[in-house]
Amino acid sequence: MKLITILDTAACSSNIGDQIIMDAVNRNLNDLFPDAFFLRTHTHDVISKTSYRYIQTSEFVIVGGTNLLSSNMNSYNQWKVSLWDSLFVKDIILMGVGWWQYQKKPNSYTNILYNRLLNKNYFHSVRDGYSEQNLKSIGITNVINTSCPTMWSLTEDHCTKIPTKKSNAVLVTFTEYNQKLDYDTKLINILSQEYEKIYFWTQQPKDYEYTRSICGDSVVYLKPNLKALDEILSSGHIDYVGTRLHAGVRALQHQRRTLILSVDNRAVEIAKDTNLPTVKREDIESISSWINSSYETRIKLPLDNINEWKNQFRE
């Protein structure tokens, strides 16, 4: 029986998007290792001695997704790991991990840290070409661009079942750490004109108050949990138009017509490789055009890369 430690990026996180990521990570790892015993520890808080022990006794240590990597880990680190930790924590394997923002080349501290932490014998899975390039720039060349694990189920057959024309209702999201009142207000005005009903889902706590300041009681506020999101997406015909990347991918998983409004590097970089349906939030004209046009969702998955990453554990 294999012992496998999963570094759970949804633990100690206020972002429900990380739960969407870990749901896909867990599903794929359960398929890949059906007889394994999974141990779990976190990435968003400092590592404890118990976590050290789990990691040191595991056959594989896999970190699950999210924009965990940064060019300056000594000053900004969503992944709460240090050079001291790297004395005890080694051979970690990345699974669909991405880079935090567009940044300069990783600094010396980050270079040393990642080269100590990351496994040198297994391929690392990253979610876009930008993350791949950054790791290779510091000598970590055993990297494969697999896209995000949340997208691995978005096959050609799956996408043919996604409607091409707009629904009567729409689900919208906003992003607490990247608010632009002017454009977000314009978006709500467009959605109000084009759809009979607007639903809003809270992915992080401050999303809610921000949306109330724009919409008041003119939208339906869903409960702030993943169950509520899944229920509305599975309840009937509804489109998704919003700035939250993984809420949008969840909508695609439910075969809903989806447009993700990019506010940073994540959706932009993933879209370059996969044809993920995105436009810039500021491009109001394109948003309006998409709503009223016939749009076929055609995700291009790097299936060979995904299979290469998976198959290394089967050999």
Number of C-alpha atoms within 10 A of each C-alpha: 9 13 18 21 23 26 25 25 26 22 17 11 17 13 15 19 23 20 20 19 25 24 15 19 23 16 12 17 18 14 9 14 16 11 11 14 13 18 16 16 20 20 22 20 15 12 17 12 9 10 18 15 12 21 26 16 12 16 14 20 26 22 26 29 28 28 21 21 23 25 23 17 22 16 9 12 18 17 19 16 20 19 17 9 17 17 11 15 22 19 20 22 24 24 26 28 27 29 23 19 16 13 11 10 16 19 14 13 15 22 19 14 19 23 17 19 20 22 20 17 10 17 22 26 30 26 28 27 19 19 27 23 15 21 23 12 13 17 11 19 15 16 22 24 26 30 29 26 27 23 23 18 15 21 15 13 10 16 20 15 14 20 19 16 14 22 20 12 19 24 26 25 24 26 22 19 10 11 14 14 13 10 14 21 15 14 20 18 13 16 21 16 9 18 16 11 17 21 18 24 25 27 25 19 14 13 19 20 13 16 25 14 11 16 15 11 10 13 17 14 16 17 13 16 14 17 11 14 20 15 12 17 22 15 9 11 16 25 28 29 25 25 27 24 25 22 27 29 25 22 25 27 21 20 22 26 27 30 25 27 25 22 21 16 17 21 23 21 20 23 20 14 18 17 15 25 24 23 20 16 19 17 13 17 9 13 21 14 10 18 23 12 11 12 16 15 24 18 21 17 21 15 13 11 16 19 11 14 20 17 11 11 12 8 5
